[in-house]
């Protein structure tokens, strides 16, 4: 069973309480297993893109590749914190 957008948001919000989070279905199937996530948080300040993405994968507790088939990420720190 795929992860619901609410479940994904809850996990991300737990790891990044200040984050601006936007989720969308990038495959257009409406099956919730191909998710595009846009995440902006101060936690990403000073981190490389790879480090930011690893932080997101860790926050999702191993769901990517399982309950969440595909995840497309757009991550950044707030513009004043780069």
VEXTOR-591319 format. One line per field, with one value per residue (C-alpha): z negated, y, x; residue number from 1. Coordinates in steps of 0.2 Angstrom, whole numbers, padded with zeros to 4 digits. Layout:
BEGIN
w Z | ...;
v Y | ...;
u X | ...;
resi NUM | ...;
//
This chain:
BEGIN
w 0000 | 0005 | -0008 | -0008 | -0006 | -0024 | -0030 | -0020 | -0026 | -0044 | -0043 | -0034 | -0047 | -0061 | -0054 | -0048 | -0059 | -0050 | -0033 | -0018 | -0010 | 0006 | 0013 | 0030 | 0041 | 0054 | 0064 | 0065 | 0061 | 0044 | 0035 | 0023 | 0026 | 0038 | 0028 | 0031 | 0015 | 0013 | -0004 | -0010 | -0028 | -0038 | -0042 | -0024 | -0026 | -0022 | -0016 | 0002 | 0012 | 0009 | -0010 | -0009 | 0001 | -0011 | -0026 | -0017 | -0014 | -0032 | -0037 | -0027 | -0036 | -0021 | -0012 | 0004 | 0016 | 0006 | 0001 | 0010 | 0027 | 0034 | 0026 | 0035 | 0024 | 0025 | 0009 | 0002 | -0013 | -0014 | -0002 | -0017 | -0023 | -0008;
v 0000 | 0017 | 0031 | 0044 | 0062 | 0065 | 0052 | 0058 | 0076 | 0070 | 0061 | 0076 | 0089 | 0078 | 0079 | 0097 | 0107 | 0123 | 0117 | 0123 | 0106 | 0104 | 0087 | 0082 | 0067 | 0068 | 0052 | 0059 | 0042 | 0047 | 0032 | 0041 | 0031 | 0043 | 0059 | 0075 | 0084 | 0102 | 0105 | 0122 | 0121 | 0130 | 0112 | 0112 | 0128 | 0124 | 0107 | 0100 | 0094 | 0076 | 0079 | 0087 | 0073 | 0060 | 0069 | 0068 | 0049 | 0047 | 0056 | 0044 | 0029 | 0018 | 0020 | 0026 | 0011 | 0002 | 0010 | 0025 | 0019 | 0035 | 0052 | 0067 | 0080 | 0099 | 0104 | 0121 | 0132 | 0148 | 0161 | 0171 | 0155 | 0149;
u 0000 | 0007 | 0011 | -0002 | 0003 | -0003 | 0009 | 0024 | 0020 | 0020 | 0036 | 0044 | 0037 | 0043 | 0061 | 0060 | 0047 | 0050 | 0049 | 0039 | 0033 | 0024 | 0019 | 0013 | 0010 | 0023 | 0018 | 0000 | -0008 | -0015 | -0008 | 0003 | 0018 | 0027 | 0029 | 0038 | 0042 | 0048 | 0055 | 0063 | 0070 | 0084 | 0090 | 0097 | 0108 | 0126 | 0122 | 0126 | 0111 | 0117 | 0117 | 0100 | 0093 | 0100 | 0092 | 0075 | 0077 | 0082 | 0066 | 0056 | 0062 | 0067 | 0050 | 0058 | 0059 | 0046 | 0029 | 0035 | 0040 | 0048 | 0053 | 0058 | 0066 | 0068 | 0077 | 0084 | 0087 | 0077 | 0084 | 0092 | 0101 | 0111;
resi 1 | 2 | 3 | 4 | 5 | 6 | 7 | 8 | 9 | 10 | 11 | 12 | 13 | 14 | 15 | 16 | 17 | 18 | 19 | 20 | 21 | 22 | 23 | 24 | 25 | 26 | 27 | 28 | 29 | 30 | 31 | 32 | 33 | 34 | 35 | 36 | 37 | 38 | 39 | 40 | 41 | 42 | 43 | 44 | 45 | 46 | 47 | 48 | 49 | 50 | 51 | 52 | 53 | 54 | 55 | 56 | 57 | 58 | 59 | 60 | 61 | 62 | 63 | 64 | 65 | 66 | 67 | 68 | 69 | 70 | 71 | 72 | 73 | 74 | 75 | 76 | 77 | 78 | 79 | 80 | 81 | 82;
//
